[in-house]
Amino acid sequence: MIRQKWCGSVLSSFLVLLTSCDAVHFWSCTHVWVFVIFCLLDTL
């Protein structure tokens, strides 16, 4: 439960980062996507 709360707060901050990701900087944002995917899998 604690991890889910932490995950949600981190994801919300990462969403802000993702909004600044465009095609040019996409590959620098892949680590964010990887974290989001693992985070979502962990909450399932």
FIMI-721394 format. One record per atom (N, C-alpha, C): chain; x, z, y. Coordinates in nm, 4 decimals. Layout:
// FIMI-721394
kette,xx,zz,yy
A,X,Z,Y .
...
//
This chain:
// FIMI-721394
kette,xx,zz,yy
A,0.0839,0.0000,-0.1201 .
A,0.0000,0.0000,0.0000 .
A,0.0875,0.0000,0.1252 .
A,0.1915,0.0815,0.1215 .
A,0.2828,0.0841,0.2360 .
A,0.3497,-0.0508,0.2521 .
A,0.3862,-0.1116,0.1383 .
A,0.4535,-0.2407,0.1461 .
A,0.3601,-0.3469,0.2028 .
A,0.2306,-0.3373,0.1701 .
A,0.1358,-0.4348,0.2236 .
A,0.1234,-0.4211,0.3748 .
A,0.1221,-0.2972,0.4240 .
A,0.1145,-0.2776,0.5689 .
A,0.2397,-0.3333,0.6353 .
A,0.3551,-0.3021,0.5772 .
A,0.4813,-0.3524,0.6311 .
A,0.4828,-0.5037,0.6271 .
A,0.4335,-0.5580,0.5162 .
A,0.4300,-0.7031,0.4988 .
A,0.3422,-0.7666,0.6065 .
A,0.2277,-0.7078,0.6330 .
A,0.1377,-0.7636,0.7325 .
A,0.1976,-0.7613,0.8719 .
A,0.2651,-0.6522,0.9050 .
A,0.3242,-0.6426,1.0388 .
A,0.4387,-0.7414,1.0547 .
A,0.5178,-0.7582,0.9492 .
A,0.6286,-0.8534,0.9551 .
A,0.5748,-0.9956,0.9605 .
A,0.4710,-1.0242,0.8818 .
A,0.4124,-1.1584,0.8820 .
A,0.3575,-1.1934,1.0194 .
A,0.2943,-1.0963,1.0850 .
A,0.2382,-1.1247,1.2175 .
A,0.3486,-1.1592,1.3165 .
A,0.4626,-1.0910,1.3035 .
A,0.5736,-1.1225,1.3935 .
A,0.6356,-1.2575,1.3571 .
A,0.6366,-1.2881,1.2274 .
A,0.6900,-1.4172,1.1841 .
A,0.5998,-1.5320,1.2271 .
A,0.4697,-1.5069,1.2352 .
A,0.3782,-1.6109,1.2799 .
A,0.4139,-1.6565,1.4211 .
A,0.4588,-1.5623,1.5035 .
A,0.5015,-1.5976,1.6382 .
A,0.6228,-1.6900,1.6312 .
A,0.7142,-1.6596,1.5371 .
A,0.8313,-1.7445,1.5205 .
A,0.7903,-1.8835,1.4715 .
A,0.6935,-1.8874,1.3800 .
A,0.6518,-2.0149,1.3226 .
A,0.5895,-2.1057,1.4276 .
A,0.5248,-2.0463,1.5268 .
A,0.4626,-2.1289,1.6300 .
A,0.5682,-2.1999,1.7135 .
A,0.6906,-2.1454,1.7141 .
A,0.7979,-2.2086,1.7903 .
A,0.8777,-2.3061,1.7037 .
A,0.8360,-2.3190,1.5765 .
A,0.9057,-2.4110,1.4864 .
A,0.8436,-2.5502,1.4978 .
A,0.9266,-2.6467,1.5296 .
A,0.8799,-2.7849,1.5316 .
A,0.9613,-2.8644,1.4304 .
A,0.9434,-2.9947,1.4278 .
A,1.0122,-3.0779,1.3298 .
A,1.1644,-3.0677,1.3445 .
A,1.2097,-3.0492,1.4676 .
A,1.3531,-3.0441,1.4922 .
A,1.4143,-2.9164,1.4335 .
A,1.3435,-2.8059,1.4493 .
A,1.3964,-2.6775,1.4047 .
A,1.3362,-2.6338,1.2709 .
A,1.2695,-2.7279,1.2019 .
A,1.1979,-2.6902,1.0795 .
A,1.2898,-2.6259,0.9774 .
A,1.4064,-2.6857,0.9567 .
A,1.4947,-2.6355,0.8511 .
A,1.5524,-2.4991,0.8847 .
A,1.5606,-2.4659,1.0109 .
A,1.6080,-2.3320,1.0459 .
A,1.4984,-2.2281,1.0241 .
A,1.3765,-2.2743,1.0000 .
A,1.2641,-2.1831,0.9802 .
A,1.2263,-2.1719,0.8334 .
A,1.2994,-2.2392,0.7458 .
A,1.2627,-2.2369,0.6040 .
A,1.2763,-2.0959,0.5469 .
A,1.3731,-2.0186,0.5969 .
A,1.3878,-1.8819,0.5466 .
A,1.2650,-1.7988,0.5806 .
A,1.1991,-1.8318,0.6908 .
A,1.0761,-1.7618,0.7269 .
A,0.9659,-1.7969,0.6278 .
A,0.9555,-1.9258,0.5931 .
A,0.8541,-1.9688,0.4965 .
A,0.8771,-1.9044,0.3612 .
A,1.0049,-1.8969,0.3197 .
A,1.0373,-1.8359,0.1905 .
A,0.9931,-1.6895,0.1895 .
A,1.0193,-1.6195,0.2991 .
A,0.9786,-1.4798,0.3074 .
A,0.8273,-1.4681,0.3005 .
A,0.7564,-1.5547,0.3724 .
A,0.6102,-1.5504,0.3742 .
A,0.5555,-1.5733,0.2344 .
A,0.6113,-1.6709,0.1627 .
A,0.5644,-1.7013,0.0273 .
A,0.5860,-1.5828,-0.0655 .
A,0.7071,-1.5267,-0.0629 .
A,0.7354,-1.4115,-0.1481 .
A,0.6493,-1.2926,-0.1088 .
A,0.6243,-1.2796,0.0202 .
A,0.5437,-1.1691,0.0701 .
A,0.3999,-1.1816,0.0193 .
A,0.3457,-1.3025,0.0256 .
A,0.2095,-1.3240,-0.0216 .
A,0.1998,-1.3036,-0.1724 .
A,0.3002,-1.3504,-0.2463 .
A,0.3002,-1.3319,-0.3909 .
A,0.3060,-1.1841,-0.4270 .
A,0.3780,-1.1066,-0.3470 .
A,0.3940,-0.9644,-0.3755 .
A,0.2651,-0.8873,-0.3528 .
A,0.1796,-0.9370,-0.2640 .
A,0.0557,-0.8662,-0.2340 .
A,-0.0558,-0.9043,-0.3305 .
A,-0.0356,-1.0086,-0.4081 .
A,-0.1392,-1.0499,-0.5045 .
A,-0.1447,-0.9560,-0.6235 .
//
